[in-house]
Amino acid sequence: MIMKESKNSFSYAWSGVKYVFKNEKNFRVELAFGVAAFILSLYLGIGRLELVAILFLIFLVLILELLNSALEKFVDILKPRLHLQVGVVKDIMAAMVLLSAFASLIIGVYIFLPYILEKFFN
C-alpha cells in the first residue's frame, strides 16, 4: 500500500514537472542553462563542494520557477475577486525567480572563472 501511494505521489509530481516544461518557456530556458552549467562543471573538473553549490543553485532556480508557475495558476483562479493585486503578486513571484537566477549567475562566474582562466589562459 505504501509503495503504491509513493508511486502515485511520484507520478503526480512528475506530471507537474512535465506540465511546466511543456507550458513554461522560462522553465525550459532555465533547465537548458542548468544542464549547460552542469556539463561545464564536469568539463572543467571543479571541486566537489563547488559542484554541490552549482547543483544546489540549478535546482533552486528550477524549484522557484515551479513555485512561480503554480502560484500564477492559483492567482489566476482568484483573479475575478482580487484583480487589483494579481499583477503585483505575479511581479513579486517573477522577481523571486529573477533574483535567484541573478545570484546563481554571480556565484557561477565566481566558481567557474578561475577554472576557465587556468584551462584556457595558462
Secondary structure in CASP SS format (residue, H / E / C, confidence):
PFRMAT SS
TARGET T0000
AUTHOR 0000-0000-0000
METHOD secondary structure of the structure
MODEL  1
M C 1.00
I H 1.00
M H 1.00
K H 1.00
E H 1.00
S H 1.00
K H 1.00
N H 1.00
S H 1.00
F H 1.00
S H 1.00
Y H 1.00
A H 1.00
W H 1.00
S H 1.00
G H 1.00
V H 1.00
K H 1.00
Y H 1.00
V H 1.00
F H 1.00
K H 1.00
N H 1.00
E C 1.00
K H 1.00
N H 1.00
F H 1.00
R H 1.00
V H 1.00
E H 1.00
L H 1.00
A H 1.00
F H 1.00
G H 1.00
V H 1.00
A H 1.00
A H 1.00
F H 1.00
I H 1.00
L H 1.00
S H 1.00
L H 1.00
Y H 1.00
L H 1.00
G C 1.00
I C 1.00
G C 1.00
R H 1.00
L H 1.00
E H 1.00
L H 1.00
V H 1.00
A H 1.00
I H 1.00
L H 1.00
F H 1.00
L H 1.00
I H 1.00
F H 1.00
L H 1.00
V H 1.00
L H 1.00
I H 1.00
L H 1.00
E H 1.00
L H 1.00
L H 1.00
N H 1.00
S H 1.00
A H 1.00
L H 1.00
E H 1.00
K H 1.00
F H 1.00
V H 1.00
D H 1.00
I H 1.00
L H 1.00
K C 1.00
P C 1.00
R C 1.00
L C 1.00
H H 1.00
L H 1.00
Q H 1.00
V H 1.00
G H 1.00
V H 1.00
V H 1.00
K H 1.00
D H 1.00
I H 1.00
M H 1.00
A H 1.00
A H 1.00
M H 1.00
V H 1.00
L H 1.00
L H 1.00
S H 1.00
A H 1.00
F H 1.00
A H 1.00
S H 1.00
L H 1.00
I H 1.00
I H 1.00
G H 1.00
V H 1.00
Y H 1.00
I H 1.00
F H 1.00
L H 1.00
P H 1.00
Y H 1.00
I H 1.00
L H 1.00
E H 1.00
K H 1.00
F H 1.00
F H 1.00
N C 1.00
END
